[in-house]
Amino acid sequence: MPAEDAHRDTGAPVSHRPLRWNERTFLFALGSPAFGMALAYTFVTTYGPVLIHELSGPALTGLIIGGEVCSRCSCRCSPAACPTR
């Protein structure tokens, strides 16, 4: 039975209404910061190393990317491979 025809718990028909303008504005206001942060993170992780390489060279680029340390423990492990994770 499709979800549009009946509610899962009660079997009662489900009616969907279009969002009102103030509800759309509210959802846009909630979603904009998350979208902005995701977009900024994507650009920094994608183009940051390329820009650093263009401005400084391969040695400094390797030091910056390889110098990433874990903030959870005092060891110099990478955050993805932290043993305390």
Residue pairs with C-beta under 8 A, 6 or more apart in sequence:
3 14
4 14
4 16
5 13
5 14
6 12
6 13
6 14
7 13
7 14
19 27
49 61
49 64
49 65
52 60
52 61
52 64
53 61
68 78
68 79
69 76
69 77
69 78
70 76
70 77
70 78
70 79
70 82
71 79
72 79
72 82
72 84
72 85
73 82
73 83
73 84
75 82
75 83
77 83
